[in-house]
């Protein structure tokens, strides 16, 4: 069983962890999101959750002075190529509206 602890394991590749996130975690979190009203509070909570998970997937970064640090929000957005959970929810809402 793949658990939250497995996101820290170095034996599992990043690609597998990202596939796990995209196929299991994100759909579970966004279940029935087409009916949600996206308020600022909800958007912030979802973004915080996504950044927390992706920081665990991608791990820390070694800075120039040799110390380890967590990735910044900008670095995470770059790694995700702008495909965040809010964009995913908005896209599914538009797809549902379809040819209306």
TIFI-499320 format. One record per residue: x, y, z of N, C-alpha, C in turn; residue number from 1; chain; residue in one letter. Coordinates in nm, 4 decimals. Layout:
N
node nc1=X, nc2=Y, nc3=Z, cac1=X, cac2=Y, cac3=Z, cc1=X, cc2=Y, cc3=Z, nr=NUM, kette=A, rest=a
...
***
This chain:
100
node nc1=0.0840, nc2=-0.1185, nc3=0.0000, cac1=0.0000, cac2=0.0000, cac3=0.0000, cc1=0.0878, cc2=0.1240, cc3=0.0000, nr=1, kette=A, rest=x
node nc1=0.0568, nc2=0.2165, nc3=-0.0860, cac1=0.1325, cac2=0.3409, cac3=-0.0970, cc1=0.0771, cc2=0.4400, cc3=0.0033, nr=2, kette=A, rest=x
node nc1=0.1593, nc2=0.4872, nc3=0.0955, cac1=0.1136, cac2=0.5793, cac3=0.1990, cc1=0.1921, cc2=0.7096, cc3=0.1909, nr=3, kette=A, rest=x
node nc1=0.1551, nc2=0.8015, nc3=0.2785, cac1=0.2212, cac2=0.9320, cac3=0.2831, cc1=0.3703, cc2=0.9166, cc3=0.3164, nr=4, kette=A, rest=x
node nc1=0.4040, nc2=0.8163, nc3=0.3961, cac1=0.5441, cac2=0.7939, cac3=0.4321, cc1=0.6271, cc2=0.7547, cc3=0.3103, nr=5, kette=A, rest=x
node nc1=0.5644, nc2=0.6892, nc3=0.2126, cac1=0.6370, cac2=0.6444, cac3=0.0944, cc1=0.6830, cc2=0.7594, cc3=0.0063, nr=6, kette=A, rest=x
node nc1=0.6264, nc2=0.8769, nc3=0.0237, cac1=0.6680, cac2=0.9915, cac3=-0.0562, cc1=0.8092, cc2=1.0361, cc3=-0.0202, nr=7, kette=A, rest=x
node nc1=0.8600, nc2=0.9940, nc3=0.0955, cac1=0.9949, cac2=1.0293, cac3=0.1385, cc1=1.0990, cc2=0.9280, cc3=0.0906, nr=8, kette=A, rest=x
node nc1=1.0568, nc2=0.8077, nc3=0.0545, cac1=1.1510, cac2=0.7023, cac3=0.0190, cc1=1.2295, cc2=0.7364, cc3=-0.1067, nr=9, kette=A, rest=x
node nc1=1.3591, nc2=0.7127, nc3=-0.1017, cac1=1.4428, cac2=0.7381, cac3=-0.2179, cc1=1.4410, cc2=0.6196, cc3=-0.3142, nr=10, kette=A, rest=x
node nc1=1.3916, nc2=0.5050, nc3=-0.2691, cac1=1.3851, cac2=0.3871, cac3=-0.3542, cc1=1.2789, cc2=0.4016, cc3=-0.4633, nr=11, kette=A, rest=x
node nc1=1.1812, nc2=0.4872, nc3=-0.4402, cac1=1.0745, cac2=0.5091, cac3=-0.5370, cc1=1.1083, cc2=0.6344, cc3=-0.6166, nr=12, kette=A, rest=x
node nc1=1.1030, nc2=0.6254, nc3=-0.7478, cac1=1.1429, cac2=0.7382, cac3=-0.8315, cc1=1.0402, cc2=0.8509, cc3=-0.8241, nr=13, kette=A, rest=x
node nc1=1.0846, nc2=0.9700, nc3=-0.8619, cac1=0.9956, cac2=1.0866, cac3=-0.8637, cc1=0.8797, cc2=1.0664, cc3=-0.9596, nr=14, kette=A, rest=x
node nc1=0.9085, nc2=1.0035, nc3=-1.0731, cac1=0.8021, cac2=0.9821, cac3=-1.1714, cc1=0.6915, cc2=0.8951, cc3=-1.1152, nr=15, kette=A, rest=x
node nc1=0.7262, nc2=0.7924, nc3=-1.0402, cac1=0.6259, cac2=0.7051, cac3=-0.9794, cc1=0.5470, cc2=0.7826, cc3=-0.8740, nr=16, kette=A, rest=x
node nc1=0.6165, nc2=0.8641, nc3=-0.7953, cac1=0.5488, cac2=0.9449, cac3=-0.6939, cc1=0.4533, cc2=1.0452, cc3=-0.7582, nr=17, kette=A, rest=x
node nc1=0.4960, nc2=1.1077, nc3=-0.8690, cac1=0.4087, cac2=1.2017, cac3=-0.9397, cc1=0.2888, cc2=1.1303, cc3=-1.0009, nr=18, kette=A, rest=x
node nc1=0.3099, nc2=1.0099, nc3=-1.0553, cac1=0.1982, cac2=0.9327, cac3=-1.1084, cc1=0.0994, cc2=0.8992, cc3=-0.9975, nr=19, kette=A, rest=x
node nc1=0.1516, nc2=0.8626, nc3=-0.8818, cac1=0.0657, cac2=0.8325, cac3=-0.7673, cc1=-0.0155, cc2=0.9560, cc3=-0.7283, nr=20, kette=A, rest=x
node nc1=0.0495, nc2=1.0701, nc3=-0.7261, cac1=-0.0208, cac2=1.1948, cac3=-0.6918, cc1=-0.1294, cc2=1.2259, cc3=-0.7944, nr=21, kette=A, rest=x
node nc1=-0.0941, nc2=1.2165, nc3=-0.9218, cac1=-0.1882, cac2=1.2534, cac3=-1.0279, cc1=-0.3027, cc2=1.1539, cc3=-1.0449, nr=22, kette=A, rest=x
node nc1=-0.2811, nc2=1.0275, nc3=-1.0139, cac1=-0.3852, cac2=0.9277, cac3=-1.0360, cc1=-0.4663, cc2=0.8939, cc3=-0.9128, nr=23, kette=A, rest=x
node nc1=-0.4134, nc2=0.9177, nc3=-0.7940, cac1=-0.4859, cac2=0.8782, cac3=-0.6738, cc1=-0.5148, cc2=0.9941, cc3=-0.5791, nr=24, kette=A, rest=x
node nc1=-0.4146, nc2=1.0717, nc3=-0.5463, cac1=-0.4326, cac2=1.1771, cac3=-0.4456, cc1=-0.5161, cc2=1.2924, cc3=-0.5000, nr=25, kette=A, rest=x
node nc1=-0.4769, nc2=1.3479, nc3=-0.6167, cac1=-0.5484, cac2=1.4642, cac3=-0.6704, cc1=-0.6958, cc2=1.4329, cc3=-0.6986, nr=26, kette=A, rest=x
node nc1=-0.7304, nc2=1.3211, nc3=-0.7636, cac1=-0.8731, cac2=1.2932, cac3=-0.7846, cc1=-0.9506, cc2=1.2735, cc3=-0.6551, nr=27, kette=A, rest=x
node nc1=-0.8863, nc2=1.2182, nc3=-0.5539, cac1=-0.9533, cac2=1.2006, cac3=-0.4250, cc1=-0.9818, cc2=1.3353, cc3=-0.3601, nr=28, kette=A, rest=x
node nc1=-0.8846, nc2=1.4250, nc3=-0.3647, cac1=-0.8998, cac2=1.5574, cac3=-0.3039, cc1=-1.0033, cc2=1.6405, cc3=-0.3787, nr=29, kette=A, rest=x
node nc1=-1.0074, nc2=1.6266, nc3=-0.5103, cac1=-1.0957, cac2=1.7105, cac3=-0.5904, cc1=-1.2275, cc2=1.6423, cc3=-0.6258, nr=30, kette=A, rest=x
node nc1=-1.2619, nc2=1.5358, nc3=-0.5566, cac1=-1.3866, cac2=1.4651, cac3=-0.5847, cc1=-1.5054, cc2=1.5609, cc3=-0.5712, nr=31, kette=A, rest=x
node nc1=-1.5906, nc2=1.5657, nc3=-0.6715, cac1=-1.7097, cac2=1.6510, cac3=-0.6767, cc1=-1.6750, cc2=1.7996, cc3=-0.6705, nr=32, kette=A, rest=x
node nc1=-1.5548, nc2=1.8343, nc3=-0.7121, cac1=-1.5130, cac2=1.9749, cac3=-0.7068, cc1=-1.5866, cc2=2.0610, cc3=-0.8084, nr=33, kette=A, rest=x
node nc1=-1.6533, nc2=1.9979, nc3=-0.9045, cac1=-1.7276, cac2=2.0734, cac3=-1.0048, cc1=-1.8416, cc2=2.1520, cc3=-0.9407, nr=34, kette=A, rest=x
node nc1=-1.8875, nc2=2.1059, nc3=-0.8257, cac1=-1.9997, cac2=2.1712, cac3=-0.7583, cc1=-1.9546, cc2=2.2699, cc3=-0.6510, nr=35, kette=A, rest=x
node nc1=-1.8252, nc2=2.2782, nc3=-0.6260, cac1=-1.7748, cac2=2.3669, cac3=-0.5223, cc1=-1.7815, cc2=2.5121, cc3=-0.5670, nr=36, kette=A, rest=x
node nc1=-1.7982, nc2=2.6000, nc3=-0.4680, cac1=-1.7787, cac2=2.7424, cac3=-0.4898, cc1=-1.6365, cc2=2.7712, cc3=-0.4427, nr=37, kette=A, rest=x
node nc1=-1.5515, nc2=2.8144, nc3=-0.5347, cac1=-1.4110, cac2=2.8364, cac3=-0.5010, cc1=-1.3928, cc2=2.9713, cc3=-0.4338, nr=38, kette=A, rest=x
node nc1=-1.3970, nc2=2.9687, nc3=-0.3015, cac1=-1.3709, cac2=3.0898, cac3=-0.2241, cc1=-1.2212, cc2=3.0986, cc3=-0.1970, nr=39, kette=A, rest=x
node nc1=-1.1774, nc2=3.2160, nc3=-0.1596, cac1=-1.0346, cac2=3.2391, cac3=-0.1349, cc1=-0.9812, cc2=3.1433, cc3=-0.0278, nr=40, kette=A, rest=x
node nc1=-1.0589, nc2=3.1174, nc3=0.0744, cac1=-1.0179, cac2=3.0278, cac3=0.1821, cc1=-0.9955, cc2=2.8859, cc3=0.1291, nr=41, kette=A, rest=x
node nc1=-1.0868, nc2=2.8383, nc3=0.0470, cac1=-1.0756, cac2=2.7039, cac3=-0.0099, cc1=-0.9556, cc2=2.6951, cc3=-0.1034, nr=42, kette=A, rest=x
node nc1=-0.9368, nc2=2.7965, nc3=-0.1844, cac1=-0.8235, cac2=2.7982, cac3=-0.2771, cc1=-0.6920, cc2=2.7930, cc3=-0.2005, nr=43, kette=A, rest=x
node nc1=-0.6801, nc2=2.8719, nc3=-0.0940, cac1=-0.5570, cac2=2.8720, cac3=-0.0138, cc1=-0.5303, cc2=2.7363, cc3=0.0487, nr=44, kette=A, rest=x
node nc1=-0.6324, nc2=2.6721, nc3=0.1028, cac1=-0.6145, cac2=2.5410, cac3=0.1654, cc1=-0.5710, cc2=2.4355, cc3=0.0637, nr=45, kette=A, rest=x
node nc1=-0.6315, nc2=2.4385, nc3=-0.0542, cac1=-0.5939, cac2=2.3427, cac3=-0.1579, cc1=-0.4510, cc2=2.3650, cc3=-0.2066, nr=46, kette=A, rest=x
node nc1=-0.4127, nc2=2.4909, nc3=-0.2227, cac1=-0.2769, cac2=2.5208, cac3=-0.2675, cc1=-0.1731, cc2=2.4813, cc3=-0.1628, nr=47, kette=A, rest=x
node nc1=-0.2040, nc2=2.5046, nc3=-0.0361, cac1=-0.1133, cac2=2.4649, cac3=0.0719, cc1=-0.0970, cc2=2.3132, cc3=0.0736, nr=48, kette=A, rest=x
node nc1=-0.2068, nc2=2.2408, nc3=0.0591, cac1=-0.2010, cac2=2.0942, cac3=0.0565, cc1=-0.1156, cc2=2.0461, cc3=-0.0602, nr=49, kette=A, rest=x
node nc1=-0.1372, nc2=2.1030, nc3=-0.1777, cac1=-0.0614, cac2=2.0589, cac3=-0.2944, cc1=0.0874, cc2=2.0885, cc3=-0.2793, nr=50, kette=A, rest=x
node nc1=0.1210, nc2=2.2055, nc3=-0.2280, cac1=0.2628, cac2=2.2381, cac3=-0.2082, cc1=0.3269, cc2=2.1455, cc3=-0.1054, nr=51, kette=A, rest=x
node nc1=0.2530, nc2=2.1091, nc3=-0.0011, cac1=0.3057, cac2=2.0172, cac3=0.1002, cc1=0.3389, cc2=1.8814, cc3=0.0384, nr=52, kette=A, rest=x
node nc1=0.2477, nc2=1.8297, nc3=-0.0416, cac1=0.2701, cac2=1.6994, cac3=-0.1040, cc1=0.3853, cc2=1.7067, cc3=-0.2041, nr=53, kette=A, rest=x
node nc1=0.3887, nc2=1.8085, nc3=-0.2871, cac1=0.4948, cac2=1.8169, cac3=-0.3876, cc1=0.6310, cc2=1.8426, cc3=-0.3253, nr=54, kette=A, rest=x
node nc1=0.6356, nc2=1.9107, nc3=-0.2125, cac1=0.7644, cac2=1.9256, cac3=-0.1434, cc1=0.8151, cc2=1.7902, cc3=-0.0953, nr=55, kette=A, rest=x
node nc1=0.7246, nc2=1.7030, nc3=-0.0549, cac1=0.7656, cac2=1.5692, cac3=-0.0126, cc1=0.8105, cc2=1.4867, cc3=-0.1318, nr=56, kette=A, rest=x
node nc1=0.7471, nc2=1.5053, nc3=-0.2452, cac1=0.7843, cac2=1.4293, cac3=-0.3645, cc1=0.9210, cc2=1.4733, cc3=-0.4165, nr=57, kette=A, rest=x
node nc1=0.9426, nc2=1.6037, nc3=-0.4301, cac1=1.0653, cac2=1.6543, cac3=-0.4901, cc1=1.1801, cc2=1.6680, cc3=-0.3912, nr=58, kette=A, rest=x
node nc1=1.1518, nc2=1.6724, nc3=-0.2625, cac1=1.2563, cac2=1.6782, cac3=-0.1618, cc1=1.3235, cc2=1.8134, cc3=-0.1518, nr=59, kette=A, rest=x
node nc1=1.4234, nc2=1.8239, nc3=-0.0641, cac1=1.4912, cac2=1.9521, cac3=-0.0424, cc1=1.5898, cc2=1.9843, cc3=-0.1545, nr=60, kette=A, rest=x
node nc1=1.6382, nc2=2.1072, nc3=-0.1520, cac1=1.7356, cac2=2.1557, cac3=-0.2499, cc1=1.8621, cc2=2.1958, cc3=-0.1764, nr=61, kette=A, rest=x
node nc1=1.9755, nc2=2.1628, nc3=-0.2340, cac1=2.1022, cac2=2.2046, cac3=-0.1739, cc1=2.1372, cc2=2.3424, cc3=-0.2275, nr=62, kette=A, rest=x
node nc1=2.1558, nc2=2.4369, nc3=-0.1354, cac1=2.1886, cac2=2.5737, cac3=-0.1762, cc1=2.3372, cc2=2.5841, cc3=-0.2093, nr=63, kette=A, rest=x
node nc1=2.3772, nc2=2.6994, nc3=-0.2604, cac1=2.5163, cac2=2.7202, cac3=-0.3019, cc1=2.6148, cc2=2.7082, cc3=-0.1864, nr=64, kette=A, rest=x
node nc1=2.5709, nc2=2.7448, nc3=-0.0658, cac1=2.6612, cac2=2.7387, cac3=0.0490, cc1=2.6645, cc2=2.6002, cc3=0.1141, nr=65, kette=A, rest=x
node nc1=2.5988, nc2=2.5015, nc3=0.0544, cac1=2.6073, cac2=2.3636, cac3=0.1031, cc1=2.4980, cc2=2.3222, cc3=0.1988, nr=66, kette=A, rest=x
node nc1=2.4091, nc2=2.4115, nc3=0.2360, cac1=2.3006, cac2=2.3781, cac3=0.3268, cc1=2.1779, cc2=2.3312, cc3=0.2488, nr=67, kette=A, rest=x
node nc1=2.1001, nc2=2.2460, nc3=0.3129, cac1=1.9761, cac2=2.1990, cac3=0.2526, cc1=1.8630, cc2=2.2927, cc3=0.2908, nr=68, kette=A, rest=x
node nc1=1.7724, nc2=2.3172, nc3=0.1981, cac1=1.6568, cac2=2.4023, cac3=0.2236, cc1=1.5369, cc2=2.3451, cc3=0.1492, nr=69, kette=A, rest=x
node nc1=1.4171, nc2=2.3829, nc3=0.1946, cac1=1.2975, cac2=2.3386, cac3=0.1244, cc1=1.2790, cc2=2.4234, cc3=-0.0009, nr=70, kette=A, rest=x
node nc1=1.2086, nc2=2.3691, nc3=-0.0968, cac1=1.1842, cac2=2.4417, cac3=-0.2207, cc1=1.0849, cc2=2.5555, cc3=-0.1966, nr=71, kette=A, rest=x
node nc1=1.1055, nc2=2.6649, nc3=-0.2659, cac1=1.0140, cac2=2.7779, cac3=-0.2542, cc1=0.8879, cc2=2.7499, cc3=-0.3368, nr=72, kette=A, rest=x
node nc1=0.7853, nc2=2.8297, nc3=-0.3127, cac1=0.6608, cac2=2.8137, cac3=-0.3879, cc1=0.6851, cc2=2.8323, cc3=-0.5376, nr=73, kette=A, rest=x
node nc1=0.7701, nc2=2.9251, nc3=-0.5735, cac1=0.8006, cac2=2.9501, cac3=-0.7148, cc1=0.8682, cc2=2.8287, cc3=-0.7777, nr=74, kette=A, rest=x
node nc1=0.9607, nc2=2.7665, nc3=-0.7059, cac1=1.0277, cac2=2.6472, cac3=-0.7580, cc1=0.9288, cc2=2.5328, cc3=-0.7779, nr=75, kette=A, rest=x
node nc1=0.8353, nc2=2.5175, nc3=-0.6858, cac1=0.7348, cac2=2.4122, cac3=-0.6979, cc1=0.6443, cc2=2.4389, cc3=-0.8169, nr=76, kette=A, rest=x
node nc1=0.6022, nc2=2.5640, nc3=-0.8362, cac1=0.5199, cac2=2.5979, cac3=-0.9527, cc1=0.5941, cc2=2.5691, cc3=-1.0828, nr=77, kette=A, rest=x
node nc1=0.7236, nc2=2.5949, nc3=-1.0846, cac1=0.8035, cac2=2.5662, cac3=-1.2038, cc1=0.8099, cc2=2.4158, cc3=-1.2283, nr=78, kette=A, rest=x
node nc1=0.8293, nc2=2.3377, nc3=-1.1228, cac1=0.8369, cac2=2.1924, cac3=-1.1378, cc1=0.7046, cc2=2.1319, cc3=-1.1842, nr=79, kette=A, rest=x
node nc1=0.5945, nc2=2.1895, nc3=-1.1374, cac1=0.4629, cac2=2.1399, cac3=-1.1777, cc1=0.4198, cc2=2.1961, cc3=-1.3126, nr=80, kette=A, rest=x
node nc1=0.4997, nc2=2.2847, nc3=-1.3685, cac1=0.4724, cac2=2.3465, cac3=-1.4991, cc1=0.3378, cc2=2.4174, cc3=-1.5014, nr=81, kette=A, rest=x
node nc1=0.3020, nc2=2.4802, nc3=-1.3898, cac1=0.1793, cac2=2.5590, cac3=-1.3833, cc1=0.0518, cc2=2.4782, cc3=-1.3781, nr=82, kette=A, rest=x
node nc1=0.0604, nc2=2.3469, nc3=-1.3636, cac1=-0.0586, cac2=2.2627, cac3=-1.3599, cc1=-0.0958, cc2=2.2335, cc3=-1.2146, nr=83, kette=A, rest=x
node nc1=-0.1504, nc2=2.3334, nc3=-1.1470, cac1=-0.1841, cac2=2.3158, cac3=-1.0062, cc1=-0.3272, cc2=2.2655, cc3=-0.9898, nr=84, kette=A, rest=x
node nc1=-0.3649, nc2=2.2401, nc3=-0.8669, cac1=-0.4944, cac2=2.1803, cac3=-0.8373, cc1=-0.6096, cc2=2.2751, cc3=-0.8700, nr=85, kette=A, rest=x
node nc1=-0.5910, nc2=2.4041, nc3=-0.8562, cac1=-0.6972, cac2=2.4998, cac3=-0.8873, cc1=-0.7236, cc2=2.5017, cc3=-1.0379, nr=86, kette=A, rest=x
node nc1=-0.6178, nc2=2.4984, nc3=-1.1170, cac1=-0.6340, cac2=2.4895, cac3=-1.2616, cc1=-0.7049, cc2=2.3616, cc3=-1.3028, nr=87, kette=A, rest=x
node nc1=-0.6744, nc2=2.2519, nc3=-1.2334, cac1=-0.7396, cac2=2.1233, cac3=-1.2599, cc1=-0.8892, cc2=2.1327, cc3=-1.2325, nr=88, kette=A, rest=x
node nc1=-0.9273, nc2=2.1955, nc3=-1.1218, cac1=-1.0697, cac2=2.2090, cac3=-1.0859, cc1=-1.1412, cc2=2.2978, cc3=-1.1879, nr=89, kette=A, rest=x
node nc1=-1.0795, nc2=2.4084, nc3=-1.2244, cac1=-1.1420, cac2=2.4990, cac3=-1.3211, cc1=-1.1581, cc2=2.4312, cc3=-1.4571, nr=90, kette=A, rest=x
node nc1=-1.0588, nc2=2.3507, nc3=-1.4944, cac1=-1.0662, cac2=2.2799, cac3=-1.6219, cc1=-1.1810, cc2=2.1788, cc3=-1.6227, nr=91, kette=A, rest=x
node nc1=-1.2002, nc2=2.1069, nc3=-1.5119, cac1=-1.3094, cac2=2.0097, cac3=-1.5066, cc1=-1.4449, cc2=2.0793, cc3=-1.5057, nr=92, kette=A, rest=x
node nc1=-1.4523, nc2=2.1973, nc3=-1.4448, cac1=-1.5782, cac2=2.2727, cac3=-1.4477, cc1=-1.6124, cc2=2.3148, cc3=-1.5900, nr=93, kette=A, rest=x
node nc1=-1.5130, nc2=2.3597, nc3=-1.6644, cac1=-1.5353, cac2=2.4024, cac3=-1.8023, cc1=-1.5740, cc2=2.2827, cc3=-1.8886, nr=94, kette=A, rest=x
node nc1=-1.5068, nc2=2.1682, nc3=-1.8676, cac1=-1.5396, cac2=2.0493, cac3=-1.9451, cc1=-1.6817, cc2=2.0035, cc3=-1.9203, nr=95, kette=A, rest=x
node nc1=-1.7287, nc2=2.0181, nc3=-1.7969, cac1=-1.8657, cac2=1.9784, cac3=-1.7654, cc1=-1.9668, cc2=2.0714, cc3=-1.8308, nr=96, kette=A, rest=x
node nc1=-1.9341, nc2=2.1992, nc3=-1.8368, cac1=-2.0260, cac2=2.2951, cac3=-1.8995, cc1=-2.0370, cc2=2.2648, cc3=-2.0490, nr=97, kette=A, rest=x
node nc1=-1.9260, nc2=2.2224, nc3=-2.1070, cac1=-1.9237, cac2=2.1776, cac3=-2.2450, cc1=-1.9891, cc2=2.2714, cc3=-2.3437, nr=98, kette=A, rest=x
node nc1=-2.0778, nc2=2.2181, nc3=-2.4256, cac1=-2.1347, cac2=2.2984, cac3=-2.5343, cc1=-2.2514, cc2=2.3878, cc3=-2.4928, nr=99, kette=A, rest=x
node nc1=-2.2663, nc2=2.4161, nc3=-2.3667, cac1=-2.3784, cac2=2.4981, cac3=-2.3209, cc1=-2.3782, cc2=2.6363, cc3=-2.3790, nr=100, kette=A, rest=x
***
